[in-house]
Amino acid sequence: MENYFCAKGIMDDAVNVNTASMFLTDIALLWWRDKTTDKRQCEIGTWQEF
């Protein structure tokens, strides 16, 4: 993912997290949905936290 972000010139952590979350599948997607829907806001705001 980091190579993709670099190639696209994406430097913003929030954009990185949102973009990477679109590629999640299976158990990772379930984990992400749990993180974002239970709290009604995502606690993960940086690429490192993701």
C-alpha distance matrix in Angstrom:
0.0 3.8 5.4 5.0 6.2 8.6 9.8 10.6 12.1 10.7 12.0 13.3 12.2 13.8 12.0 8.5 10.1 11.8 9.1 7.0 10.6 11.4 9.6 11.5 14.5 17.8 18.3 15.0 16.0 19.4 18.4 16.5 19.6 21.8 20.2 20.4 23.7 25.9 25.9 25.6 23.1 19.7 20.2 16.5 16.1 13.8 10.3 12.3 14.3 11.7
3.8 0.0 3.8 5.3 5.0 6.1 8.5 9.8 10.3 9.2 9.8 11.8 11.0 13.5 12.0 8.6 10.9 13.2 11.0 9.5 13.2 14.4 13.1 14.9 18.1 21.1 21.4 17.9 19.0 22.3 20.8 18.8 22.1 24.0 21.9 22.1 25.6 27.7 27.2 27.0 24.1 20.7 20.7 16.9 15.9 13.0 9.5 11.2 14.0 12.2
5.4 3.8 0.0 3.8 5.5 5.1 6.1 8.6 9.7 10.0 11.4 14.1 14.1 16.4 14.3 11.4 14.1 15.7 12.9 11.9 15.6 16.1 14.4 16.8 19.6 22.9 23.6 20.3 21.3 24.8 23.7 21.8 24.8 27.1 25.2 25.2 28.6 30.9 30.6 30.2 27.4 24.1 24.3 20.6 19.5 16.6 13.2 15.0 17.8 15.9
5.0 5.3 3.8 0.0 3.8 5.4 5.1 6.1 8.4 8.4 10.8 13.0 13.4 14.9 12.2 9.7 12.5 13.4 10.1 9.8 13.5 13.3 12.1 15.0 18.0 21.5 22.6 19.4 19.7 23.3 22.6 20.3 23.0 25.6 23.9 23.5 26.7 29.3 29.1 28.3 25.6 22.6 23.4 19.9 18.7 16.4 13.3 15.8 18.2 15.8
6.2 5.0 5.5 3.8 0.0 3.8 5.5 5.1 5.9 4.9 7.0 9.3 10.1 11.9 9.3 7.1 10.5 11.7 9.0 9.5 13.1 13.5 13.2 15.9 19.3 22.8 23.4 19.9 20.1 23.5 22.5 19.8 22.5 24.9 22.8 22.2 25.5 28.1 27.3 26.5 23.6 20.6 21.2 17.7 16.0 13.6 10.9 13.8 16.2 14.3
8.6 6.1 5.1 5.4 3.8 0.0 3.8 5.4 5.0 6.1 7.5 10.9 12.1 14.6 12.3 10.3 13.9 15.3 12.8 13.1 16.8 17.3 16.7 19.3 22.6 26.0 26.6 23.1 23.6 27.0 25.8 23.3 26.1 28.4 26.1 25.6 29.1 31.5 30.6 29.9 26.8 23.8 24.1 20.5 18.5 15.7 13.1 15.4 18.4 17.0
9.8 8.5 6.1 5.1 5.5 3.8 0.0 3.8 5.5 7.8 10.3 13.5 15.1 16.9 14.0 12.4 15.9 16.6 13.6 14.3 17.9 17.5 16.8 19.9 22.9 26.5 27.7 24.4 24.5 28.2 27.4 24.9 27.4 30.1 28.1 27.4 30.6 33.3 32.7 31.7 28.8 26.0 26.7 23.2 21.3 18.8 16.2 18.7 21.5 19.7
10.6 9.8 8.6 6.1 5.1 5.4 3.8 0.0 3.8 5.5 8.9 11.4 13.5 14.7 11.4 10.7 14.3 14.3 11.4 13.0 16.4 15.8 15.9 19.1 22.3 26.0 27.2 23.8 23.5 27.1 26.4 23.5 25.8 28.6 26.6 25.4 28.5 31.4 30.6 29.3 26.5 24.0 25.1 21.7 19.7 17.7 15.6 18.6 21.0 19.1
12.1 10.3 9.7 8.4 5.9 5.0 5.5 3.8 0.0 3.8 6.2 9.3 11.9 13.7 11.0 10.6 14.4 14.9 12.8 14.4 17.8 17.8 18.2 21.1 24.6 28.2 28.9 25.4 25.2 28.6 27.5 24.5 26.8 29.3 26.9 25.8 29.1 31.7 30.6 29.3 26.2 23.7 24.4 21.1 18.6 16.4 14.7 17.6 20.2 18.9
10.7 9.2 10.0 8.4 4.9 6.1 7.8 5.5 3.8 0.0 3.8 5.9 8.4 9.9 7.3 7.0 10.8 11.4 9.8 11.6 14.7 15.1 16.0 18.5 22.2 25.7 26.2 22.5 22.2 25.4 24.2 21.1 23.4 25.8 23.3 22.1 25.4 28.0 26.8 25.6 22.4 19.9 20.7 17.5 14.9 12.9 11.5 14.7 16.9 15.6
12.0 9.8 11.4 10.8 7.0 7.5 10.3 8.9 6.2 3.8 0.0 3.8 6.4 9.0 7.8 7.4 10.8 12.4 11.7 12.9 15.8 17.1 18.0 20.0 23.7 27.0 27.0 23.2 23.2 26.2 24.4 21.4 24.0 25.9 23.0 22.0 25.6 27.8 26.1 25.3 21.8 19.2 19.3 16.1 13.2 10.9 9.9 12.7 15.1 14.7
13.3 11.8 14.1 13.0 9.3 10.9 13.5 11.4 9.3 5.9 3.8 0.0 3.8 5.6 5.4 6.3 8.8 10.2 10.6 12.2 14.4 16.0 17.5 19.1 22.9 26.0 25.8 22.0 21.7 24.3 22.5 19.3 21.6 23.3 20.3 19.1 22.5 24.7 22.8 21.8 18.3 16.0 16.2 13.4 10.1 8.5 8.7 11.8 13.5 13.2
12.2 11.0 14.1 13.4 10.1 12.1 15.1 13.5 11.9 8.4 6.4 3.8 0.0 3.8 5.4 4.9 6.2 8.6 9.8 10.4 12.2 14.5 15.9 16.9 20.6 23.4 22.8 19.0 19.0 21.4 19.3 16.3 18.8 20.2 17.0 16.3 19.9 21.8 20.0 19.4 15.9 13.1 12.9 9.8 6.8 4.8 5.2 8.4 9.7 9.5
13.8 13.5 16.4 14.9 11.9 14.6 16.9 14.7 13.7 9.9 9.0 5.6 3.8 0.0 3.8 5.4 5.2 6.2 8.5 9.9 10.7 12.9 15.0 15.9 19.6 22.3 21.8 18.2 17.5 19.7 17.9 14.5 16.4 18.1 15.0 13.6 17.0 19.1 17.3 16.3 12.9 10.5 11.2 8.7 5.7 6.0 7.4 10.7 10.7 10.0
12.0 12.0 14.3 12.2 9.3 12.3 14.0 11.4 11.0 7.3 7.8 5.4 5.4 3.8 0.0 3.8 5.5 5.1 5.9 8.4 9.9 11.0 13.2 14.9 18.6 21.8 21.9 18.3 17.4 20.1 18.9 15.4 17.2 19.5 16.9 15.2 18.4 21.1 19.8 18.4 15.3 13.0 14.3 11.7 9.2 9.0 8.9 12.7 13.2 11.6
8.5 8.6 11.4 9.7 7.1 10.3 12.4 10.7 10.6 7.0 7.4 6.3 4.9 5.4 3.8 0.0 3.8 5.6 5.2 6.0 8.5 10.2 11.4 12.9 16.7 19.9 19.9 16.1 15.9 18.8 17.3 14.2 16.7 18.9 16.4 15.5 19.0 21.4 20.4 19.6 16.5 13.6 14.4 11.0 9.3 7.8 6.2 10.0 11.1 9.1
10.1 10.9 14.1 12.5 10.5 13.9 15.9 14.3 14.4 10.8 10.8 8.8 6.2 5.2 5.5 3.8 0.0 3.8 5.5 5.2 6.0 8.9 10.4 10.9 14.7 17.4 17.0 13.3 12.9 15.5 13.8 10.6 13.2 15.2 12.6 11.8 15.4 17.7 16.8 16.3 13.3 10.2 11.1 7.8 7.0 6.7 5.8 9.2 9.0 6.6
11.8 13.2 15.7 13.4 11.7 15.3 16.6 14.3 14.9 11.4 12.4 10.2 8.6 6.2 5.1 5.6 3.8 0.0 3.8 5.6 5.2 6.8 9.5 10.6 14.1 17.1 17.3 13.9 12.5 15.1 14.3 10.7 12.3 14.9 12.9 11.1 14.2 17.1 16.5 15.2 12.6 10.2 12.4 9.9 9.1 9.9 9.5 13.0 12.4 9.8
9.1 11.0 12.9 10.1 9.0 12.8 13.6 11.4 12.8 9.8 11.7 10.6 9.8 8.5 5.9 5.2 5.5 3.8 0.0 3.8 5.5 5.5 7.4 9.7 13.3 16.7 17.6 14.2 13.0 16.3 15.8 12.6 14.4 17.4 15.7 14.3 17.2 20.3 20.0 18.7 16.3 13.9 15.8 12.9 12.2 11.9 10.4 14.0 14.2 11.3
7.0 9.5 11.9 9.8 9.5 13.1 14.3 13.0 14.4 11.6 12.9 12.2 10.4 9.9 8.4 6.0 5.2 5.6 3.8 0.0 3.8 5.3 5.5 7.1 10.8 14.1 14.7 11.1 10.7 14.2 13.4 10.7 13.2 15.9 14.4 13.9 17.0 19.6 19.7 19.0 16.8 13.8 15.2 12.0 12.1 11.4 9.1 12.1 12.3 8.9
10.6 13.2 15.6 13.5 13.1 16.8 17.9 16.4 17.8 14.7 15.8 14.4 12.2 10.7 9.9 8.5 6.0 5.2 5.5 3.8 0.0 3.8 5.4 5.4 9.0 11.9 12.3 9.0 7.7 10.9 10.5 7.4 9.5 12.4 11.3 10.6 13.5 16.2 16.7 16.0 14.2 11.5 13.4 10.9 11.8 12.2 10.8 13.4 12.6 9.0
11.4 14.4 16.1 13.3 13.5 17.3 17.5 15.8 17.8 15.1 17.1 16.0 14.5 12.9 11.0 10.2 8.9 6.8 5.5 5.3 3.8 0.0 3.8 5.7 8.6 12.0 13.5 10.8 8.7 12.2 12.9 10.0 11.2 14.6 14.2 13.0 15.1 18.3 19.1 17.8 16.5 14.3 16.7 14.5 15.0 15.4 13.9 16.8 16.3 12.7
9.6 13.1 14.4 12.1 13.2 16.7 16.8 15.9 18.2 16.0 18.0 17.5 15.9 15.0 13.2 11.4 10.4 9.5 7.4 5.5 5.4 3.8 0.0 3.8 6.5 10.3 12.1 9.5 8.5 12.2 12.9 10.9 12.8 15.9 15.7 15.3 17.5 20.4 21.4 20.7 19.3 16.7 18.6 16.0 16.8 16.6 14.3 16.8 16.6 12.8
11.5 14.9 16.8 15.0 15.9 19.3 19.9 19.1 21.1 18.5 20.0 19.1 16.9 15.9 14.9 12.9 10.9 10.6 9.7 7.1 5.4 5.7 3.8 0.0 3.8 7.1 8.4 5.7 5.0 8.7 9.4 8.0 10.1 12.9 13.0 13.3 15.4 17.8 19.2 19.0 18.0 15.4 17.0 14.8 16.4 16.4 14.4 16.2 15.4 11.6
14.5 18.1 19.6 18.0 19.3 22.6 22.9 22.3 24.6 22.2 23.7 22.9 20.6 19.6 18.6 16.7 14.7 14.1 13.3 10.8 9.0 8.6 6.5 3.8 0.0 3.8 6.4 5.6 4.8 7.9 9.7 9.6 10.8 13.4 14.5 15.1 16.4 18.7 20.7 20.7 20.2 17.9 19.6 17.7 19.8 20.0 18.0 19.5 18.4 14.8
17.8 21.1 22.9 21.5 22.8 26.0 26.5 26.0 28.2 25.7 27.0 26.0 23.4 22.3 21.8 19.9 17.4 17.1 16.7 14.1 11.9 12.0 10.3 7.1 3.8 0.0 3.8 5.5 5.4 6.5 8.9 10.1 10.9 12.7 14.6 15.7 16.5 18.2 20.7 21.1 21.1 19.0 20.5 19.1 21.7 22.1 20.3 21.3 19.8 16.4
18.3 21.4 23.6 22.6 23.4 26.6 27.7 27.2 28.9 26.2 27.0 25.8 22.8 21.8 21.9 19.9 17.0 17.3 17.6 14.7 12.3 13.5 12.1 8.4 6.4 3.8 0.0 3.8 5.4 5.0 6.1 8.6 9.9 10.5 12.4 14.3 15.3 16.2 18.7 19.7 19.7 17.5 18.4 17.3 20.3 20.7 19.2 19.7 17.8 14.8
15.0 17.9 20.3 19.4 19.9 23.1 24.4 23.8 25.4 22.5 23.2 22.0 19.0 18.2 18.3 16.1 13.3 13.9 14.2 11.1 9.0 10.8 9.5 5.7 5.6 5.5 3.8 0.0 3.8 5.4 5.0 6.2 8.7 9.8 10.6 12.3 14.1 15.5 17.3 18.2 17.5 14.8 15.7 14.1 16.8 17.1 15.5 16.1 14.4 11.2
16.0 19.0 21.3 19.7 20.1 23.6 24.5 23.5 25.2 22.2 23.2 21.7 19.0 17.5 17.4 15.9 12.9 12.5 13.0 10.7 7.7 8.7 8.5 5.0 4.8 5.4 5.4 3.8 0.0 3.8 5.4 5.0 6.1 8.6 9.8 10.5 11.8 13.9 15.9 16.1 15.8 13.7 15.5 14.2 16.7 17.6 16.4 17.7 15.8 12.5
19.4 22.3 24.8 23.3 23.5 27.0 28.2 27.1 28.6 25.4 26.2 24.3 21.4 19.7 20.1 18.8 15.5 15.1 16.3 14.2 10.9 12.2 12.2 8.7 7.9 6.5 5.0 5.4 3.8 0.0 3.8 5.4 5.1 6.2 8.7 10.0 10.4 11.7 14.4 15.1 15.5 13.8 15.4 15.0 18.0 19.3 18.6 19.5 17.0 14.2
18.4 20.8 23.7 22.6 22.5 25.8 27.4 26.4 27.5 24.2 24.4 22.5 19.3 17.9 18.9 17.3 13.8 14.3 15.8 13.4 10.5 12.9 12.9 9.4 9.7 8.9 6.1 5.0 5.4 3.8 0.0 3.8 5.5 5.1 6.3 8.8 10.2 10.8 12.8 14.2 14.0 11.7 12.6 12.1 15.4 16.6 16.0 16.5 13.7 11.3
16.5 18.8 21.8 20.3 19.8 23.3 24.9 23.5 24.5 21.1 21.4 19.3 16.3 14.5 15.4 14.2 10.6 10.7 12.6 10.7 7.4 10.0 10.9 8.0 9.6 10.1 8.6 6.2 5.0 5.4 3.8 0.0 3.8 5.4 5.0 6.2 8.5 10.1 11.5 12.1 11.3 8.9 10.5 9.7 12.6 14.0 13.7 14.9 12.3 9.5
19.6 22.1 24.8 23.0 22.5 26.1 27.4 25.8 26.8 23.4 24.0 21.6 18.8 16.4 17.2 16.7 13.2 12.3 14.4 13.2 9.5 11.2 12.8 10.1 10.8 10.9 9.9 8.7 6.1 5.1 5.5 3.8 0.0 3.8 5.4 5.2 5.7 8.0 10.1 10.2 10.6 9.4 11.8 12.0 14.7 16.8 16.9 18.4 15.6 13.0
21.8 24.0 27.1 25.6 24.9 28.4 30.1 28.6 29.3 25.8 25.9 23.3 20.2 18.1 19.5 18.9 15.2 14.9 17.4 15.9 12.4 14.6 15.9 12.9 13.4 12.7 10.5 9.8 8.6 6.2 5.1 5.4 3.8 0.0 3.8 5.6 5.5 5.7 8.3 9.7 10.4 9.5 10.9 11.9 15.1 17.4 17.9 18.6 15.4 13.6
20.2 21.9 25.2 23.9 22.8 26.1 28.1 26.6 26.9 23.3 23.0 20.3 17.0 15.0 16.9 16.4 12.6 12.9 15.7 14.4 11.3 14.2 15.7 13.0 14.5 14.6 12.4 10.6 9.8 8.7 6.3 5.0 5.4 3.8 0.0 3.8 6.0 6.2 6.9 8.6 8.0 6.2 7.2 8.2 11.5 13.9 14.8 15.5 12.1 10.7
20.4 22.1 25.2 23.5 22.2 25.6 27.4 25.4 25.8 22.1 22.0 19.1 16.3 13.6 15.2 15.5 11.8 11.1 14.3 13.9 10.6 13.0 15.3 13.3 15.1 15.7 14.3 12.3 10.5 10.0 8.8 6.2 5.2 5.6 3.8 0.0 3.8 6.0 6.1 6.0 5.5 4.6 7.5 8.6 11.1 14.0 15.2 16.7 13.6 12.0
23.7 25.6 28.6 26.7 25.5 29.1 30.6 28.5 29.1 25.4 25.6 22.5 19.9 17.0 18.4 19.0 15.4 14.2 17.2 17.0 13.5 15.1 17.5 15.4 16.4 16.5 15.3 14.1 11.8 10.4 10.2 8.5 5.7 5.5 6.0 3.8 0.0 3.8 5.5 4.9 6.8 7.7 10.5 12.3 14.7 17.7 19.0 20.4 17.2 15.7
25.9 27.7 30.9 29.3 28.1 31.5 33.3 31.4 31.7 28.0 27.8 24.7 21.8 19.1 21.1 21.4 17.7 17.1 20.3 19.6 16.2 18.3 20.4 17.8 18.7 18.2 16.2 15.5 13.9 11.7 10.8 10.1 8.0 5.7 6.2 6.0 3.8 0.0 3.8 5.6 7.8 8.9 10.5 13.0 15.8 18.9 20.4 21.2 17.7 16.7
25.9 27.2 30.6 29.1 27.3 30.6 32.7 30.6 30.6 26.8 26.1 22.8 20.0 17.3 19.8 20.4 16.8 16.5 20.0 19.7 16.7 19.1 21.4 19.2 20.7 20.7 18.7 17.3 15.9 14.4 12.8 11.5 10.1 8.3 6.9 6.1 5.5 3.8 0.0 3.8 5.2 6.9 8.1 11.3 13.6 17.0 19.2 19.9 16.3 16.0
25.6 27.0 30.2 28.3 26.5 29.9 31.7 29.3 29.3 25.6 25.3 21.8 19.4 16.3 18.4 19.6 16.3 15.2 18.7 19.0 16.0 17.8 20.7 19.0 20.7 21.1 19.7 18.2 16.1 15.1 14.2 12.1 10.2 9.7 8.6 6.0 4.9 5.6 3.8 0.0 3.8 6.9 9.4 12.1 13.7 17.3 19.5 20.9 17.7 17.0
23.1 24.1 27.4 25.6 23.6 26.8 28.8 26.5 26.2 22.4 21.8 18.3 15.9 12.9 15.3 16.5 13.3 12.6 16.3 16.8 14.2 16.5 19.3 18.0 20.2 21.1 19.7 17.5 15.8 15.5 14.0 11.3 10.6 10.4 8.0 5.5 6.8 7.8 5.2 3.8 0.0 3.8 6.4 8.9 10.1 13.8 16.2 17.7 14.7 14.2
19.7 20.7 24.1 22.6 20.6 23.8 26.0 24.0 23.7 19.9 19.2 16.0 13.1 10.5 13.0 13.6 10.2 10.2 13.9 13.8 11.5 14.3 16.7 15.4 17.9 19.0 17.5 14.8 13.7 13.8 11.7 8.9 9.4 9.5 6.2 4.6 7.7 8.9 6.9 6.9 3.8 0.0 3.8 5.4 7.1 10.5 12.7 14.1 11.0 10.5
20.2 20.7 24.3 23.4 21.2 24.1 26.7 25.1 24.4 20.7 19.3 16.2 12.9 11.2 14.3 14.4 11.1 12.4 15.8 15.2 13.4 16.7 18.6 17.0 19.6 20.5 18.4 15.7 15.5 15.4 12.6 10.5 11.8 10.9 7.2 7.5 10.5 10.5 8.1 9.4 6.4 3.8 0.0 3.8 6.2 9.2 11.8 12.2 8.9 9.5
16.5 16.9 20.6 19.9 17.7 20.5 23.2 21.7 21.1 17.5 16.1 13.4 9.8 8.7 11.7 11.0 7.8 9.9 12.9 12.0 10.9 14.5 16.0 14.8 17.7 19.1 17.3 14.1 14.2 15.0 12.1 9.7 12.0 11.9 8.2 8.6 12.3 13.0 11.3 12.1 8.9 5.4 3.8 0.0 3.8 6.0 8.1 8.8 5.7 6.0
16.1 15.9 19.5 18.7 16.0 18.5 21.3 19.7 18.6 14.9 13.2 10.1 6.8 5.7 9.2 9.3 7.0 9.1 12.2 12.1 11.8 15.0 16.8 16.4 19.8 21.7 20.3 16.8 16.7 18.0 15.4 12.6 14.7 15.1 11.5 11.1 14.7 15.8 13.6 13.7 10.1 7.1 6.2 3.8 0.0 3.8 7.0 8.6 6.9 7.5
13.8 13.0 16.6 16.4 13.6 15.7 18.8 17.7 16.4 12.9 10.9 8.5 4.8 6.0 9.0 7.8 6.7 9.9 11.9 11.4 12.2 15.4 16.6 16.4 20.0 22.1 20.7 17.1 17.6 19.3 16.6 14.0 16.8 17.4 13.9 14.0 17.7 18.9 17.0 17.3 13.8 10.5 9.2 6.0 3.8 0.0 3.8 5.4 5.3 6.4
10.3 9.5 13.2 13.3 10.9 13.1 16.2 15.6 14.7 11.5 9.9 8.7 5.2 7.4 8.9 6.2 5.8 9.5 10.4 9.1 10.8 13.9 14.3 14.4 18.0 20.3 19.2 15.5 16.4 18.6 16.0 13.7 16.9 17.9 14.8 15.2 19.0 20.4 19.2 19.5 16.2 12.7 11.8 8.1 7.0 3.8 0.0 3.8 5.5 5.1
12.3 11.2 15.0 15.8 13.8 15.4 18.7 18.6 17.6 14.7 12.7 11.8 8.4 10.7 12.7 10.0 9.2 13.0 14.0 12.1 13.4 16.8 16.8 16.2 19.5 21.3 19.7 16.1 17.7 19.5 16.5 14.9 18.4 18.6 15.5 16.7 20.4 21.2 19.9 20.9 17.7 14.1 12.2 8.8 8.6 5.4 3.8 0.0 3.8 5.4
14.3 14.0 17.8 18.2 16.2 18.4 21.5 21.0 20.2 16.9 15.1 13.5 9.7 10.7 13.2 11.1 9.0 12.4 14.2 12.3 12.6 16.3 16.6 15.4 18.4 19.8 17.8 14.4 15.8 17.0 13.7 12.3 15.6 15.4 12.1 13.6 17.2 17.7 16.3 17.7 14.7 11.0 8.9 5.7 6.9 5.3 5.5 3.8 0.0 3.8
11.7 12.2 15.9 15.8 14.3 17.0 19.7 19.1 18.9 15.6 14.7 13.2 9.5 10.0 11.6 9.1 6.6 9.8 11.3 8.9 9.0 12.7 12.8 11.6 14.8 16.4 14.8 11.2 12.5 14.2 11.3 9.5 13.0 13.6 10.7 12.0 15.7 16.7 16.0 17.0 14.2 10.5 9.5 6.0 7.5 6.4 5.1 5.4 3.8 0.0
